[in-house]
Amino acid sequence: MLFRSEHEVEEWGTRASGYYTQKAAEVREIMLTMTEAAKSASRRDEKYGAQFTEVSTKLQRVGTLEDLSEIRQLVKKTAAELRVCVERMVEEGAQSVAGLRAQIDTYEKRLQENERKSETDPLTGLANRAGIEQAMTTRAAAGQRFSVLVADLNEFKQVNDTHGHLAGDELLKQFAAEFRSQFRTLDVVGRWGGDEFV
């Protein structure tokens, strides 16, 4: 009995370690993406800053000119350069924003998937304890009435002890499918833990 408990704790530790390693990698990926976006915006600002400085220098030359037609040409040319510069800047900004929106959409989808996984029992595919508690909290906060039915498999430990954990897992999956089929699709059906279902 002690060996099995140690083994189960070790398996849980391995799963938890993998989960947190994955979360750390996802956070690192988000941070790298944000850093790259900031660098890209900074490079764009530097590039256009230099172009605006060049336009400003040209406009300062106007004060040294005396020929009105030359002044008009210089102002016209500089205004055209400025317009092109601003249009490029706006276009690049729009592309950057579109790229960031696409990345945010991707991260939001990942977050939703991870939230779904965190509330799902991996063995049975039913809601896990966290998912059940969340559903009850949500319904209670909304003032919705609900009832809770708890069921467990009598003498389930004997199945594991006699036939092994794979047979026990198979029994849990089959029971979960049968249990789920007895309820409406809007009902939250889950595995509370071990051989207990809600």
C-alpha positions as a printed Julia matrix, in Angstrom:
198×3 Matrix{Float64}:
   0.0    0.0     0.0
   2.78   2.45    0.91
   4.62   1.7    -2.35
   1.53   2.52   -4.39
   1.04   5.83   -2.55
   4.67   6.8    -3.1
   4.33   5.88   -6.76
   1.15   7.94   -7.11
   2.78  10.94   -5.4
   5.8   10.58   -7.69
   3.54  10.47  -10.78
   1.64  13.52   -9.54
   4.95  15.35   -8.97
   6.11  14.5   -12.47
   2.83  15.73  -14.0
   2.89  18.92  -11.9
   6.51  19.58  -12.86
   5.68  19.12  -16.54
   2.68  21.41  -16.24
   4.67  24.22  -14.61
   7.55  23.77  -17.06
   5.06  24.19  -19.91
   3.54  27.28  -18.26
   7.0   28.83  -17.79
   7.79  28.19  -21.46
   4.52  29.85  -22.52
   5.18  32.9   -20.34
   8.73  33.12  -21.73
   7.34  32.95  -25.29
   4.86  35.76  -24.53
   7.63  37.9   -23.01
   9.89  37.33  -26.03
   7.05  38.29  -28.37
   6.37  41.48  -26.41
  10.09  42.3   -26.36
  10.33  41.83  -30.12
   7.25  44.04  -30.64
   8.81  46.77  -28.49
  12.11  46.51  -30.37
  10.28  46.67  -33.7
   8.39  49.81  -32.63
  11.62  51.36  -31.39
  13.42  50.64  -34.7
  10.48  52.1   -36.62
  10.48  55.22  -34.44
  14.23  55.67  -34.91
  13.94  55.28  -38.68
  11.12  57.8   -38.99
  12.73  60.09  -36.41
  15.76  60.35  -38.68
  13.53  61.07  -41.68
  11.63  63.78  -39.78
  14.95  65.34  -38.74
  16.01  65.39  -42.4
  12.73  67.08  -43.41
  13.14  69.6   -40.6
  16.68  70.42  -41.79
  15.4   71.0   -45.32
  12.66  73.29  -44.04
  15.21  75.29  -42.07
  16.96  76.02  -45.37
  13.85  77.95  -46.42
  14.94  80.78  -44.16
  18.19  81.17  -46.09
  16.57  81.27  -49.51
  15.48  84.47  -51.17
  13.96  83.19  -54.41
  10.22  82.62  -53.87
   9.97  79.91  -56.57
  12.89  78.04  -55.01
  11.2   78.33  -51.6
   7.92  77.04  -53.08
   9.7   74.07  -54.74
  11.55  73.18  -51.54
   8.39  73.38  -49.42
   6.42  71.35  -51.99
   9.13  68.68  -52.23
   9.53  68.52  -48.45
   5.77  68.28  -47.92
   5.59  65.4   -50.41
   8.47  63.6   -48.62
   6.77  64.17  -45.29
   3.45  62.82  -46.62
   5.14  59.65  -47.96
   6.97  59.21  -44.66
   3.77  59.54  -42.62
   1.87  57.18  -44.95
   4.62  54.54  -44.59
   4.64  55.02  -40.85
   0.87  54.57  -40.64
   1.02  51.48  -42.88
   3.83  49.89  -40.87
   2.0   50.72  -37.65
  -1.16  49.06  -38.97
   0.84  45.96  -39.96
   2.44  45.83  -36.5
  -0.94  46.15  -34.81
  -2.4   43.42  -37.05
   0.52  41.14  -36.22
   0.13  41.78  -32.5
  -3.63  41.17  -32.71
  -3.0   37.82  -34.42
  -0.52  36.87  -31.69
  -2.94  37.95  -28.97
  -5.69  35.84  -30.59
  -3.33  32.86  -30.6
  -2.47  33.38  -26.93
  -6.13  33.82  -26.0
  -6.98  30.53  -27.72
  -4.12  28.81  -25.89
  -5.28  30.3   -22.61
  -8.84  29.08  -23.19
  -7.54  25.62  -24.09
  -5.34  25.54  -20.99
  -8.25  26.68  -18.81
 -10.39  23.94  -20.33
  -7.65  21.38  -19.67
  -7.17  22.59  -16.11
 -10.85  21.9   -15.43
 -10.97  18.51  -17.19
 -10.12  15.11  -15.78
  -7.54  13.7   -18.21
  -8.61  10.07  -17.68
 -12.37  10.38  -18.2
 -12.72  13.65  -20.11
 -15.31  14.8   -17.56
 -14.95  17.93  -15.48
 -12.45  17.55  -12.67
 -12.86  18.84   -9.11
 -11.73  22.36  -10.11
 -14.2   22.36  -13.01
 -17.05  21.21  -10.8
 -16.24  23.79   -8.12
 -16.05  26.52  -10.77
 -19.45  25.52  -12.18
 -21.01  25.56   -8.71
 -19.41  28.92   -7.88
 -20.63  30.42  -11.16
 -24.17  29.15  -10.64
 -24.28  30.25   -7.01
 -22.98  33.74   -7.91
 -25.67  34.04  -10.58
 -28.36  32.99   -8.11
 -29.17  29.87  -10.12
 -30.61  26.86   -8.36
 -28.77  23.59   -8.73
 -28.46  20.25   -7.04
 -25.47  18.01   -6.54
 -25.5   14.24   -6.93
 -22.49  12.32   -5.65
 -21.81   8.73   -6.63
 -18.9    6.44   -6.0
 -17.94   2.97   -7.15
 -18.2    0.58   -4.22
 -15.12  -1.53   -3.58
 -13.23   0.08   -6.46
  -9.96  -0.37   -4.59
 -10.38  -4.13   -4.94
 -10.49  -3.77   -8.74
  -7.15  -1.96   -8.69
  -5.65  -4.4    -6.19
  -6.88  -7.5    -8.03
  -6.65  -6.51  -11.7
  -4.24  -3.56  -11.67
  -4.5    0.16  -12.3
  -4.99  -0.19  -16.06
  -8.12  -2.25  -15.49
  -9.24   0.26  -12.86
  -8.66   3.14  -15.27
 -10.67   1.35  -17.95
 -13.53   0.81  -15.51
 -13.47   4.5   -14.55
 -13.6    5.53  -18.23
 -16.51   3.19  -18.96
 -18.42   4.3   -15.88
 -17.76   7.96  -16.73
 -19.21   7.5   -20.23
 -22.3    5.74  -18.87
 -22.71   8.27  -16.05
 -22.42  11.2   -18.5
 -25.06   9.7   -20.8
 -27.63   9.89  -17.98
 -27.63  13.7   -17.85
 -28.48  16.66  -20.05
 -25.72  18.38  -22.05
 -26.11  21.51  -19.9
 -25.45  19.53  -16.71
 -21.91  19.55  -15.35
 -20.77  15.98  -14.86
 -17.4   15.3   -13.37
 -14.99  13.12  -11.49
 -14.49  14.53   -8.02
 -11.51  12.27   -7.42
 -10.62   8.61   -7.26
 -13.87   6.71   -7.76
 -16.18   9.59   -6.82
 -18.32  11.26   -9.46
 -20.53  14.36   -9.22
